[in-house]
């Protein structure tokens, strides 16, 4: 952490204290003797508690700020419980050390950790019954006290109260430890340690954080007036807060400057100049960064939140992340993220009423699926008036209306794996048909579907069906393959978390009598042929990972947002990751890619592709729900797997209508995946791939071109 305190040198000093109490013993005897409560009782109380305190000091590390960066190392967010930035003694201006010594402990440089005269005077006064208490604490003792309050007991209000109690026992405990520190630590390390741990009001801890928050400077550049203001705040951070109590803060600052003159570390003429200066704090401050991912840039908030939850699932606690002082280097690509964010904002403005546009990008691979971007037209925050949401609508199963016909990917893969159909297999495709649901009895109504339009051939090949998306052909294929196989394929290819949610996109509630809410989707859809038409809640991120699995030769890996984590000392911290799996044969994945290669050429997004002058070889599958509350484009190009989804996200969902901008309404014939969800893809990747050579798609495997049974 940069200083001996920051590295908690107490861990090597405190244990030695237990075997070297000569000075401390004299101190206890000398101070405790006049105390009416009895030296024996007090001595026992002190001795019994010091062991525990010493152990706590030895094992407790200061809370530090965790920094989250993009893949290039650019900070995107800070996570913290206490805003503290470590600093060494040599990084603190002499003005600051002189100011704090002058006002808090003038004999600091010559005393041995305690001020016996001051302590005896305070003990005699406090035990006389004359009312009130006196101080007598040195900076070393205050260091111990603040370390207990702000570090060891920061989560325990009762313990913090005891740490502040004006009792002789508490002061003697501090004194015993302070004596040991005075024997084993340099004055410079004690002083920098104190200035790293002490509070400067609110959530600002340590001189470096305070210098930044109040003056937009660093501690090595603090002027006399600035240093005196900060030193004065230590005694009572709330009373001497320059924003809430400016006059008290000014008076206190000037008192510190006078003390510096008295302590002969500042000339009188310089003191008068400093006292004549204004407070000089930053306007509207103190200026401290957000302590959560909601402070991230508009293209990084959802990514940051996902990285945080990913690490928690890997074993980090929320407290670890808020206090550990880690550097979390994510996989976020700042160019990709910015480009797709601009594309979705152009498609659906952030404040557009009731319409969300999410976009996720993943890099395929056989050992990891790195997440490159997670954005939406919504921003991650708490102000709905600004189009913000506090729900991670990119990672969660937040599209409760579903991804429409993009789910036909799962039926196709299951059929190819089972040998029921190959890419060239003709599928029955009447304009409309009713099907018997799995497990139906005489009272179960049939499931009736129609194709959108009458121009589809009957039969139609699976290859052409993937491009033009007839409903009847795929429901019939799903019935033939069987729901268990289709649902299992959806899980294997990527819908790991989505299928664990209920039909409302939430955690199943076993107390509900309604199976829509009590059962996970993996169970709820076992007898519902509507699954292949994509009417179930889904995670946009997981649908992008479905494409990544196909583009990785059938290898599924969890969507990974983390490149590395290093601790406060710069050491690598391993991050546990779920193992990758070969979930379908490479030949099947390649063949399905070949089947998905026609969507932007002759399929449902071809018109939008031509309008965007799109020419890159890619894979794609659009989706549109029955009443157009959600439309989707799921696909991939080069080494980018992606999903773009536009869906109703307000309390009064309606049909989504195309236009500039996309909006809710009653437009008669609503939006489609090709007309509304695909354009942000063409917009963004035309820029990202400009000037780059095309990457050909893999060839289909002949084993999956025809049915095998």
C-alpha positions as CSV (number, residue, x, y, z in Angstrom):
1,X,0.0,0.0,0.0
2,X,3.0,2.3,-0.1
3,X,3.6,3.0,3.7
4,X,4.5,0.9,6.6
5,X,1.0,1.5,8.0
6,X,-0.5,0.8,4.7
7,X,1.3,-2.5,4.7
8,X,0.3,-3.0,8.3
9,X,3.7,-3.2,9.7
10,X,1.9,-3.6,13.0
11,X,1.8,-7.3,12.1
12,X,5.5,-7.6,12.8
13,X,5.6,-5.0,15.6
14,X,2.6,-5.8,17.8
15,X,3.5,-9.4,18.7
16,X,6.9,-8.2,19.9
17,X,5.1,-5.8,22.1
18,X,3.8,-8.7,24.3
19,X,7.3,-9.6,25.3
20,X,8.7,-6.0,25.9
21,X,6.5,-4.2,28.3
22,X,9.1,-2.6,30.6
23,X,8.3,1.0,29.6
24,X,4.6,0.3,29.3
25,X,4.6,-1.3,32.7
26,X,6.1,1.8,34.3
27,X,3.5,3.9,32.4
28,X,0.6,1.8,33.6
29,X,1.8,1.9,37.2
30,X,2.6,5.6,37.1
31,X,-0.7,6.6,35.6
32,X,-3.0,4.1,37.2
33,X,-1.7,4.8,40.8
34,X,-3.9,7.9,41.4
35,X,-7.0,6.3,39.9
36,X,-9.7,5.7,42.5
37,X,-11.0,2.5,40.8
38,X,-7.9,0.5,41.9
39,X,-4.7,-0.2,40.2
40,X,-5.1,-4.0,40.2
41,X,-8.5,-4.0,38.6
42,X,-7.4,-1.5,36.0
43,X,-4.2,-3.2,35.2
44,X,-6.0,-6.5,34.7
45,X,-8.5,-4.8,32.4
46,X,-5.8,-3.3,30.3
47,X,-3.7,-6.4,30.1
48,X,-6.7,-8.7,29.2
49,X,-7.8,-6.4,26.4
50,X,-4.4,-5.5,24.8
51,X,-3.8,-9.0,23.6
52,X,-7.1,-8.9,21.6
53,X,-6.5,-5.4,20.3
54,X,-2.9,-6.2,19.3
55,X,-4.2,-9.3,17.4
56,X,-6.8,-7.2,15.6
57,X,-4.3,-4.5,14.6
58,X,-1.9,-7.2,13.3
59,X,-4.5,-8.8,11.0
60,X,-6.7,-5.8,9.9
61,X,-5.7,-4.1,6.7
62,X,-6.9,-0.6,5.8
63,X,-9.8,-0.3,3.4
64,X,-8.5,1.0,0.1
65,X,-10.1,2.0,-3.2
66,X,-10.5,-0.7,-5.8
67,X,-10.0,0.5,-9.4
68,X,-11.8,-1.1,-12.3
69,X,-10.2,-0.5,-15.7
70,X,-10.8,-1.4,-19.4
71,X,-8.6,-3.8,-21.2
72,X,-6.1,-1.0,-21.9
73,X,-5.8,0.0,-18.3
74,X,-7.9,3.1,-18.5
75,X,-9.9,3.5,-15.2
76,X,-13.7,3.2,-15.7
77,X,-14.9,3.1,-12.1
78,X,-13.9,3.0,-8.4
79,X,-15.3,0.8,-5.7
80,X,-14.9,1.7,-2.1
81,X,-16.2,1.8,1.4
82,X,-13.8,4.5,2.5
83,X,-12.2,6.8,0.0
84,X,-8.6,6.3,0.8
85,X,-5.5,6.5,-1.4
86,X,-2.2,5.4,0.3
87,X,0.8,7.7,0.4
88,X,4.3,7.4,1.7
89,X,6.0,9.9,4.0
90,X,8.1,11.3,1.2
91,X,5.0,12.1,-0.8
92,X,3.6,14.4,1.9
93,X,4.6,18.1,1.9
94,X,6.5,19.4,4.9
95,X,3.7,21.9,5.3
96,X,1.3,19.1,6.1
97,X,3.5,17.2,8.6
98,X,4.4,20.5,10.3
99,X,0.8,21.5,10.5
100,X,-0.5,18.2,12.0
101,X,2.3,18.1,14.5
102,X,1.8,21.7,15.5
103,X,-1.9,21.3,16.3
104,X,-2.1,17.7,17.5
105,X,1.2,16.9,19.2
106,X,4.0,19.5,19.5
107,X,6.4,17.1,21.2
108,X,5.8,14.3,18.6
109,X,9.4,14.2,17.3
110,X,11.0,13.9,20.8
111,X,8.5,11.7,22.8
112,X,8.5,7.9,22.9
113,X,4.9,7.2,21.7
114,X,3.2,8.7,24.7
115,X,3.4,12.0,26.6
116,X,3.7,11.0,30.2
117,X,3.2,14.5,31.6
118,X,0.1,14.9,29.5
119,X,-1.3,11.5,30.4
120,X,-0.7,11.9,34.1
121,X,-2.3,15.4,34.0
122,X,-5.3,14.0,32.1
123,X,-5.6,11.0,34.4
124,X,-5.5,13.1,37.6
125,X,-8.1,15.4,36.2
126,X,-10.4,12.6,35.0
127,X,-10.2,10.7,38.2
128,X,-10.7,13.8,40.5
129,X,-14.5,13.9,39.8
130,X,-14.2,17.6,38.9
131,X,-16.2,17.0,35.7
132,X,-15.2,16.7,32.1
133,X,-12.2,14.8,30.6
134,X,-8.9,15.9,29.3
135,X,-6.8,14.6,26.3
136,X,-3.2,13.9,26.6
137,X,-3.1,11.6,23.5
138,X,-0.1,11.8,21.2
139,X,-0.2,11.3,17.5
140,X,1.0,7.8,18.0
141,X,-1.9,7.1,20.4
142,X,-4.3,8.8,18.0
143,X,-2.9,6.5,15.2
144,X,-3.9,3.5,17.3
145,X,-7.3,4.9,18.1
146,X,-8.1,5.8,14.5
147,X,-6.9,2.5,13.3
148,X,-9.3,0.8,15.6
149,X,-12.2,3.0,14.7
150,X,-11.6,3.3,10.9
151,X,-10.1,-0.1,10.2
152,X,-10.5,-2.8,12.8
153,X,-14.0,-2.0,14.0
154,X,-15.3,-0.1,11.0
155,X,-18.3,-2.4,10.7
156,X,-19.1,-2.6,14.4
157,X,-20.9,0.5,15.8
158,X,-20.7,-0.8,19.4
159,X,-17.0,-1.4,19.2
160,X,-16.4,2.0,17.6
161,X,-18.3,3.5,20.5
162,X,-15.9,1.7,22.9
163,X,-12.9,2.9,20.9
164,X,-14.0,6.5,21.5
165,X,-15.0,6.1,25.1
166,X,-13.4,8.6,27.5
167,X,-12.1,6.0,30.0
168,X,-8.7,5.6,31.5
169,X,-8.7,1.9,30.6
170,X,-9.1,2.7,26.9
171,X,-6.4,5.4,27.0
172,X,-4.0,3.0,28.8
173,X,-4.6,0.3,26.1
174,X,-3.8,2.9,23.5
175,X,-0.7,4.0,25.4
176,X,0.7,0.5,25.8
177,X,0.5,-0.1,22.1
178,X,1.7,3.4,21.3
179,X,4.8,2.8,23.5
180,X,5.7,-0.3,21.5
181,X,5.2,1.5,18.2
182,X,7.4,4.3,19.4
183,X,10.1,1.7,20.1
184,X,9.9,-0.2,16.8
185,X,8.6,2.3,14.2
186,X,10.3,5.4,12.8
187,X,8.6,8.7,13.5
188,X,8.2,9.2,9.7
189,X,6.3,5.9,9.4
190,X,4.1,6.7,12.4
191,X,3.2,10.1,11.0
192,X,2.5,8.9,7.5
193,X,0.5,6.0,9.0
194,X,-1.6,8.4,11.0
195,X,-2.1,10.7,8.0
196,X,-3.2,7.6,5.9
197,X,-5.8,6.4,8.4
198,X,-7.4,9.5,9.8
199,X,-10.8,10.8,8.6
200,X,-11.2,14.2,7.0
201,X,-15.0,14.3,7.0
202,X,-17.7,12.3,5.2
203,X,-16.2,9.3,3.5
204,X,-12.7,10.8,2.9
205,X,-9.8,9.1,4.7
206,X,-6.2,9.9,4.5
207,X,-4.3,13.0,3.3
208,X,-4.0,12.0,-0.3
209,X,-7.7,11.5,-0.7
210,X,-8.3,14.8,1.2
211,X,-5.9,16.8,-0.9
212,X,-7.6,15.5,-4.1
213,X,-11.2,16.0,-2.8
214,X,-10.8,19.5,-1.3
215,X,-8.1,21.1,-3.5
216,X,-7.6,18.9,-6.6
217,X,-4.0,18.5,-5.7
218,X,-1.6,16.0,-4.3
219,X,-0.3,15.9,-0.7
220,X,3.3,16.8,-1.8
221,X,2.0,20.1,-3.2
222,X,-0.1,21.3,-0.3
223,X,0.4,25.0,0.6
224,X,0.5,26.2,4.2
225,X,-3.1,27.3,4.1
226,X,-4.3,24.0,2.6
227,X,-2.3,21.9,5.0
228,X,-3.5,23.9,8.0
229,X,-7.2,23.5,6.9
230,X,-6.8,19.7,6.6
231,X,-4.8,19.5,9.9
232,X,-7.5,21.4,11.6
233,X,-10.3,19.1,10.4
234,X,-8.8,16.1,12.1
235,X,-10.0,17.1,15.5
236,X,-13.6,17.3,14.5
237,X,-14.2,16.6,10.8
238,X,-17.9,17.6,10.9
239,X,-17.6,20.8,12.8
240,X,-14.6,22.0,10.7
241,X,-16.0,20.9,7.4
242,X,-15.4,23.9,5.0
243,X,-18.6,23.4,3.1
244,X,-21.0,23.0,5.9
245,X,-19.2,25.2,8.5
246,X,-17.0,27.6,6.5
247,X,-16.4,30.1,9.3
248,X,-15.5,27.5,11.9
249,X,-13.2,25.9,9.3
250,X,-11.5,29.2,8.6
251,X,-11.1,30.0,12.3
252,X,-9.7,26.5,13.0
253,X,-7.3,26.8,10.0
254,X,-5.9,30.1,11.3
255,X,-5.5,28.6,14.7
256,X,-3.4,25.8,13.2
257,X,-1.3,28.4,11.4
258,X,-0.7,30.3,14.6
259,X,0.3,27.0,16.2
260,X,2.8,26.5,13.4
261,X,4.4,29.8,14.3
262,X,4.4,28.9,18.0
263,X,6.1,25.6,17.1
264,X,8.7,27.5,15.1
265,X,8.0,25.9,11.8
266,X,6.5,28.9,10.1
267,X,7.6,32.6,10.0
268,X,5.1,35.1,11.2
269,X,5.0,37.0,7.9
270,X,4.2,33.8,6.0
271,X,1.6,33.0,8.6
272,X,-0.1,36.3,8.0
273,X,-0.1,35.7,4.2
274,X,-1.6,32.3,4.7
275,X,-4.3,33.5,7.1
276,X,-5.3,36.2,4.7
277,X,-6.1,33.7,1.9
278,X,-9.6,32.3,1.3
279,X,-10.4,28.7,2.1
280,X,-9.7,27.9,-1.5
281,X,-11.6,24.6,-1.6
282,X,-13.0,23.3,-4.9
283,X,-16.4,24.5,-5.8
284,X,-19.3,22.2,-5.0
285,X,-17.0,19.8,-3.2
286,X,-15.6,17.8,-1.7
287,X,-15.0,16.2,-5.0
288,X,-14.9,12.4,-4.5
289,X,-15.6,9.8,-7.2
290,X,-18.6,7.5,-7.1
291,X,-18.1,4.5,-4.9
292,X,-20.0,2.2,-7.3
293,X,-20.3,1.2,-10.9
294,X,-22.9,3.9,-11.4
295,X,-20.1,6.4,-11.6
296,X,-18.7,4.6,-14.7
297,X,-18.9,6.3,-18.2
298,X,-22.2,5.7,-20.0
299,X,-20.7,2.9,-22.1
300,X,-19.2,1.1,-19.1
301,X,-21.7,1.0,-16.3
302,X,-23.4,-2.3,-17.1
303,X,-20.0,-3.9,-17.9
304,X,-18.6,-2.8,-14.6
305,X,-21.6,-4.1,-12.7
306,X,-21.3,-7.4,-14.5
307,X,-17.6,-7.6,-13.7
308,X,-18.4,-7.0,-10.0
309,X,-21.1,-9.7,-9.9
310,X,-18.8,-12.1,-11.8
311,X,-16.1,-11.7,-9.2
312,X,-18.6,-12.2,-6.4
313,X,-19.7,-15.5,-8.0
314,X,-16.0,-16.4,-8.2
315,X,-15.6,-16.1,-4.4
316,X,-14.9,-12.4,-3.8
317,X,-17.2,-10.7,-1.3
318,X,-18.7,-7.3,-1.8
319,X,-16.6,-6.1,1.1
320,X,-13.5,-7.5,-0.5
321,X,-14.1,-5.5,-3.6
322,X,-15.0,-2.3,-1.7
323,X,-12.0,-2.4,0.6
324,X,-9.3,-4.6,-1.0
325,X,-7.5,-2.0,-3.0
326,X,-7.6,-4.3,-6.1
327,X,-6.9,-3.3,-9.6
328,X,-9.5,-5.1,-11.8
329,X,-8.5,-5.1,-15.4
330,X,-11.5,-6.0,-17.4
331,X,-11.9,-7.3,-21.0
332,X,-13.9,-4.2,-22.1
333,X,-12.6,-2.9,-25.4
334,X,-13.1,0.9,-25.2
335,X,-13.3,1.3,-29.0
336,X,-15.9,-1.4,-29.5
337,X,-17.8,-0.3,-26.4
338,X,-18.0,3.4,-27.5
339,X,-18.9,2.5,-31.1
340,X,-21.8,0.2,-30.2
341,X,-23.0,2.7,-27.5
342,X,-23.2,5.4,-30.1
343,X,-25.0,3.1,-32.4
344,X,-27.8,2.1,-30.0
345,X,-28.2,5.7,-28.8
346,X,-28.7,6.8,-32.4
347,X,-31.2,4.0,-32.8
348,X,-33.1,4.6,-29.6
349,X,-32.3,7.7,-27.6
350,X,-31.5,7.2,-23.8
351,X,-34.7,9.0,-22.7
352,X,-37.0,7.3,-25.2
353,X,-40.1,6.4,-23.3
354,X,-40.6,2.7,-22.7
355,X,-38.0,1.4,-25.2
356,X,-34.6,-0.2,-24.4
357,X,-31.9,-1.2,-26.9
358,X,-29.2,-3.5,-25.4
359,X,-26.1,-4.6,-27.2
360,X,-23.5,-7.2,-26.1
361,X,-20.3,-8.2,-27.9
362,X,-18.2,-11.2,-27.0
363,X,-14.9,-12.5,-28.5
364,X,-15.2,-16.3,-29.3
365,X,-12.4,-18.7,-28.2
366,X,-11.7,-22.2,-27.1
367,X,-10.4,-21.3,-23.7
368,X,-12.3,-18.1,-22.9
369,X,-15.1,-15.9,-24.2
370,X,-14.0,-12.4,-23.4
371,X,-16.8,-9.8,-23.2
372,X,-15.8,-6.7,-25.2
373,X,-18.9,-4.5,-24.7
374,X,-22.1,-4.4,-22.7
375,X,-24.2,-1.3,-23.5
376,X,-27.7,0.0,-23.8
377,X,-29.4,3.2,-24.8
378,X,-30.2,3.2,-21.1
379,X,-27.4,4.2,-18.7
380,X,-26.6,2.5,-15.4
381,X,-27.9,4.8,-12.7
382,X,-30.9,5.7,-10.5
383,X,-32.5,8.6,-12.4
384,X,-35.3,7.4,-14.7
385,X,-35.8,10.9,-16.0
386,X,-32.4,10.6,-17.6
387,X,-33.2,7.2,-19.0
388,X,-31.2,5.4,-16.3
389,X,-31.9,2.0,-14.8
390,X,-30.3,0.3,-11.8
391,X,-31.0,-3.1,-13.2
392,X,-28.3,-4.7,-15.4
393,X,-30.5,-5.0,-18.4
394,X,-27.7,-6.4,-20.5
395,X,-26.6,-9.2,-18.3
396,X,-29.9,-10.2,-16.6
397,X,-32.9,-12.0,-18.2
398,X,-34.3,-8.5,-18.5
399,X,-35.9,-8.9,-21.9
400,X,-39.0,-10.5,-20.5
401,X,-40.8,-10.7,-23.9
402,X,-38.1,-12.9,-25.4
403,X,-35.8,-12.9,-28.4
404,X,-38.3,-14.2,-30.9
405,X,-37.3,-16.4,-33.7
406,X,-33.6,-16.3,-32.8
407,X,-34.5,-19.2,-30.5
408,X,-34.9,-21.3,-33.7
409,X,-31.2,-21.7,-33.5
410,X,-31.7,-24.1,-30.6
411,X,-34.3,-26.2,-32.4
412,X,-32.1,-26.4,-35.4
413,X,-29.0,-27.5,-33.4
414,X,-31.0,-30.1,-31.5
415,X,-32.4,-31.5,-34.7
416,X,-29.0,-31.7,-36.4
417,X,-27.5,-33.4,-33.4
418,X,-30.3,-35.9,-33.2
419,X,-30.1,-36.6,-36.9
420,X,-33.7,-35.6,-37.3
421,X,-32.8,-33.0,-39.9
422,X,-29.8,-31.6,-41.7
423,X,-29.2,-28.2,-43.3
424,X,-30.7,-29.4,-46.6
425,X,-33.6,-31.4,-45.1
426,X,-37.0,-30.3,-46.4
427,X,-39.4,-29.3,-43.6
428,X,-43.2,-29.4,-43.8
429,X,-44.4,-25.8,-43.9
430,X,-48.0,-25.2,-44.3
431,X,-49.2,-21.6,-44.0
432,X,-50.8,-22.5,-40.7
433,X,-51.0,-25.6,-38.5
434,X,-52.1,-26.8,-35.1
435,X,-49.9,-29.0,-33.1
436,X,-50.5,-31.3,-30.1
437,X,-48.5,-30.1,-27.1
438,X,-46.1,-32.6,-25.4
439,X,-47.8,-34.6,-22.6
440,X,-51.2,-33.3,-23.7
441,X,-54.5,-35.0,-22.6
442,X,-58.0,-34.7,-24.0
443,X,-58.4,-31.3,-22.3
444,X,-55.2,-29.7,-23.5
445,X,-55.8,-27.3,-26.4
446,X,-53.7,-27.6,-29.5
447,X,-51.0,-25.1,-30.2
448,X,-51.8,-23.3,-33.4
449,X,-49.3,-21.1,-35.4
450,X,-49.2,-19.3,-38.7
451,X,-46.4,-18.1,-40.9
452,X,-46.1,-14.4,-41.3
453,X,-47.2,-14.1,-44.9
454,X,-48.0,-16.6,-47.6
455,X,-44.8,-16.5,-49.7
456,X,-43.0,-19.4,-48.0
457,X,-42.5,-22.6,-49.9
458,X,-43.9,-25.9,-48.6
459,X,-41.7,-27.7,-47.9
460,X,-38.7,-25.5,-47.0
461,X,-35.2,-26.5,-46.3
462,X,-33.7,-25.9,-42.9
463,X,-31.1,-23.7,-44.5
464,X,-33.7,-21.4,-46.1
465,X,-35.9,-21.6,-43.0
466,X,-33.1,-20.1,-40.9
467,X,-32.9,-17.2,-43.4
468,X,-36.6,-16.5,-43.8
469,X,-37.9,-17.8,-40.4
470,X,-41.3,-19.6,-41.0
471,X,-43.0,-20.4,-37.7
472,X,-44.8,-23.6,-38.8
473,X,-41.7,-25.4,-40.1
474,X,-39.8,-24.8,-36.8
475,X,-42.6,-25.7,-34.4
476,X,-43.1,-28.9,-36.4
477,X,-39.4,-29.6,-36.2
478,X,-39.4,-28.8,-32.4
479,X,-42.2,-31.3,-31.9
480,X,-40.3,-33.9,-33.8
481,X,-37.1,-33.4,-31.8
482,X,-38.8,-33.1,-28.5
483,X,-38.8,-30.4,-25.9
484,X,-36.2,-31.9,-23.5
485,X,-33.6,-32.0,-26.4
486,X,-34.4,-28.4,-27.4
487,X,-34.2,-27.0,-23.9
488,X,-31.0,-28.9,-23.2
489,X,-29.5,-27.5,-26.3
490,X,-30.5,-24.0,-25.3
491,X,-28.8,-24.5,-22.0
492,X,-25.6,-26.0,-23.5
493,X,-25.2,-23.3,-26.1
494,X,-25.5,-20.5,-23.6
495,X,-28.7,-19.9,-21.8
496,X,-27.4,-21.1,-18.4
497,X,-28.8,-18.3,-16.2
498,X,-31.8,-17.4,-18.4
499,X,-33.3,-20.9,-18.1
500,X,-32.9,-20.8,-14.4
501,X,-35.3,-17.9,-14.1
502,X,-39.0,-18.2,-14.2
503,X,-41.3,-17.0,-17.0
504,X,-41.1,-13.5,-15.5
505,X,-37.3,-13.4,-15.7
506,X,-37.0,-13.7,-11.9
507,X,-35.9,-16.3,-9.4
508,X,-38.6,-19.0,-9.2
509,X,-40.9,-18.7,-6.2
510,X,-41.7,-22.2,-5.0
511,X,-44.6,-20.8,-2.9
512,X,-46.5,-19.6,-5.9
513,X,-49.3,-21.8,-7.2
514,X,-48.8,-20.4,-10.7
515,X,-46.1,-22.4,-12.6
516,X,-45.1,-19.3,-14.6
517,X,-43.6,-18.1,-11.3
518,X,-42.8,-21.2,-9.4
519,X,-40.9,-23.1,-12.1
520,X,-37.6,-22.3,-13.9
521,X,-38.0,-22.0,-17.6
522,X,-36.1,-25.3,-18.1
523,X,-39.0,-27.0,-16.5
524,X,-41.9,-24.7,-17.4
525,X,-41.4,-25.1,-21.2
526,X,-41.1,-28.9,-21.2
527,X,-44.7,-29.0,-22.5
528,X,-44.8,-25.8,-24.5
529,X,-44.0,-25.7,-28.2
530,X,-43.9,-21.9,-28.1
531,X,-40.3,-22.0,-26.9
532,X,-38.8,-22.1,-30.4
533,X,-40.6,-18.8,-31.2
534,X,-38.7,-17.1,-28.3
535,X,-41.4,-15.8,-26.0
536,X,-39.5,-16.4,-22.8
537,X,-37.3,-14.0,-20.7
538,X,-33.7,-14.0,-21.9
539,X,-30.4,-12.3,-21.2
540,X,-29.0,-10.3,-24.1
541,X,-25.5,-11.2,-22.9
542,X,-26.2,-14.9,-22.9
543,X,-27.7,-14.7,-26.4
544,X,-24.5,-13.1,-27.7
545,X,-22.6,-16.0,-26.0
546,X,-24.8,-18.5,-28.0
547,X,-23.2,-17.0,-31.1
548,X,-19.8,-17.1,-29.5
549,X,-20.3,-20.9,-28.7
550,X,-21.0,-21.6,-32.4
551,X,-18.1,-19.4,-33.6
552,X,-15.8,-21.3,-31.2
553,X,-16.4,-24.6,-32.9
554,X,-19.1,-25.6,-30.4
555,X,-17.1,-24.7,-27.3
556,X,-19.1,-22.9,-24.5
557,X,-17.3,-20.7,-22.0
558,X,-18.8,-18.4,-19.5
559,X,-19.0,-14.8,-20.7
560,X,-15.8,-13.6,-19.1
561,X,-15.3,-9.9,-18.2
562,X,-12.0,-10.2,-16.3
563,X,-8.4,-10.1,-17.7
564,X,-6.6,-9.9,-14.4
565,X,-7.0,-8.9,-10.8
566,X,-4.0,-7.6,-8.7
567,X,-4.0,-6.9,-5.0
568,X,-2.9,-3.7,-3.2
569,X,0.7,-5.0,-3.4
570,X,0.6,-5.6,-7.1
571,X,0.4,-9.4,-6.8
572,X,-1.8,-11.4,-9.2
573,X,-5.0,-12.7,-7.6
574,X,-6.4,-15.9,-9.3
575,X,-10.0,-15.7,-10.4
576,X,-11.9,-18.9,-10.4
577,X,-13.8,-19.5,-13.7
578,X,-16.2,-22.2,-14.7
579,X,-14.6,-24.6,-17.1
580,X,-15.2,-24.3,-20.9
581,X,-17.1,-27.2,-22.4
582,X,-17.3,-28.8,-25.9
583,X,-21.1,-28.7,-26.0
584,X,-21.7,-29.7,-29.6
585,X,-19.3,-31.1,-32.2
586,X,-17.3,-28.6,-34.2
587,X,-18.9,-29.9,-37.4
588,X,-22.4,-29.2,-36.1
589,X,-21.4,-25.7,-35.0
590,X,-19.7,-24.9,-38.4
591,X,-22.7,-26.2,-40.3
592,X,-25.1,-24.2,-38.3
593,X,-23.0,-21.1,-38.9
594,X,-23.3,-21.9,-42.6
595,X,-27.0,-22.0,-42.2
596,X,-27.1,-18.7,-40.5
597,X,-24.9,-17.0,-43.1
598,X,-27.8,-16.0,-45.4
599,X,-29.7,-13.7,-43.1
600,X,-28.0,-10.5,-44.2
601,X,-27.9,-11.7,-47.8
602,X,-31.3,-13.1,-48.6
603,X,-33.0,-13.3,-45.2
604,X,-34.9,-11.2,-42.8
605,X,-32.2,-8.5,-42.3
606,X,-31.1,-8.3,-46.0
607,X,-33.0,-5.1,-46.7
608,X,-31.4,-3.3,-43.8
609,X,-28.0,-4.7,-44.8
610,X,-28.3,-3.4,-48.3
611,X,-29.4,0.0,-46.9
612,X,-26.3,0.1,-44.8
613,X,-24.1,-1.1,-47.8
614,X,-23.1,-4.1,-45.7
615,X,-20.9,-6.7,-47.4
616,X,-19.1,-8.7,-44.8
617,X,-19.6,-12.4,-44.4
618,X,-21.4,-13.0,-41.2
619,X,-24.0,-15.1,-39.3
620,X,-27.3,-13.8,-38.1
621,X,-30.7,-14.6,-36.9
622,X,-33.5,-12.1,-36.3
623,X,-36.4,-12.4,-33.9
624,X,-39.7,-10.7,-33.4
625,X,-42.2,-11.5,-30.7
626,X,-45.9,-11.9,-31.6
627,X,-47.0,-8.4,-30.7
628,X,-43.6,-6.7,-31.4
629,X,-42.8,-5.9,-27.8
630,X,-39.3,-7.2,-28.5
631,X,-37.1,-7.6,-31.6
632,X,-33.7,-9.1,-31.8
633,X,-30.7,-9.7,-34.0
634,X,-28.2,-12.3,-32.9
635,X,-25.1,-13.0,-34.9
636,X,-21.4,-12.6,-35.4
637,X,-18.8,-11.3,-37.8
638,X,-15.0,-11.8,-37.9
639,X,-14.1,-12.5,-34.2
640,X,-17.1,-10.7,-32.7
641,X,-20.2,-12.5,-31.5
642,X,-23.1,-10.2,-30.6
643,X,-26.7,-9.6,-29.8
644,X,-28.8,-6.5,-30.3
645,X,-32.2,-6.4,-28.7
646,X,-34.9,-3.7,-28.7
647,X,-37.7,-4.3,-26.3
648,X,-40.4,-2.6,-24.2
649,X,-39.1,-1.8,-20.8
650,X,-41.6,0.5,-19.2
651,X,-44.6,-0.1,-17.0
652,X,-47.0,0.1,-19.9
653,X,-45.5,-2.0,-22.7
654,X,-46.8,-1.7,-26.2
655,X,-45.9,-2.5,-29.8
656,X,-42.5,-1.2,-30.8
657,X,-42.7,0.8,-34.0
658,X,-39.8,1.6,-36.4
659,X,-38.9,5.2,-37.1
660,X,-36.5,7.9,-36.2
661,X,-36.5,7.3,-33.3
662,X,-37.8,3.9,-32.6
663,X,-40.9,4.3,-30.3
664,X,-43.9,2.7,-28.7
665,X,-47.3,2.9,-30.4
666,X,-49.9,1.2,-32.5
667,X,-48.4,1.2,-35.9
668,X,-50.4,-1.7,-37.3
669,X,-47.4,-3.7,-38.4
670,X,-44.7,-3.2,-35.7
671,X,-41.0,-3.5,-35.8
672,X,-39.0,-6.5,-36.8
673,X,-35.6,-7.8,-35.8
674,X,-34.3,-7.0,-39.3
675,X,-35.7,-3.5,-39.4
676,X,-35.0,-2.2,-35.8
677,X,-32.5,-4.5,-34.0
678,X,-30.1,-5.2,-36.9
679,X,-29.4,-1.6,-37.9
680,X,-27.3,-0.8,-34.8
681,X,-25.2,-3.8,-35.7
682,X,-24.6,-2.6,-39.3
683,X,-24.0,0.9,-38.0
684,X,-21.4,-0.1,-35.4
685,X,-19.5,-2.8,-37.3
686,X,-19.3,-1.0,-40.6
687,X,-17.0,1.4,-38.6
688,X,-15.2,-1.3,-36.6
689,X,-14.4,-3.4,-39.6
690,X,-13.6,-0.5,-42.0
691,X,-10.4,-1.3,-44.0
692,X,-10.1,-4.8,-42.6
693,X,-10.0,-7.9,-44.8
694,X,-13.1,-10.1,-44.6
695,X,-12.9,-13.3,-42.5
696,X,-14.5,-16.2,-44.3
697,X,-17.0,-18.4,-42.4
698,X,-16.2,-22.1,-41.9
699,X,-17.5,-24.6,-44.4
700,X,-20.4,-26.9,-43.5
701,X,-19.7,-30.4,-42.5
702,X,-21.4,-32.9,-45.0
703,X,-22.4,-35.1,-42.0
704,X,-24.9,-32.4,-41.0
705,X,-26.4,-31.6,-44.4
706,X,-29.0,-34.3,-44.4
707,X,-31.1,-36.2,-41.9
708,X,-29.5,-39.4,-40.5
709,X,-32.7,-41.0,-39.3
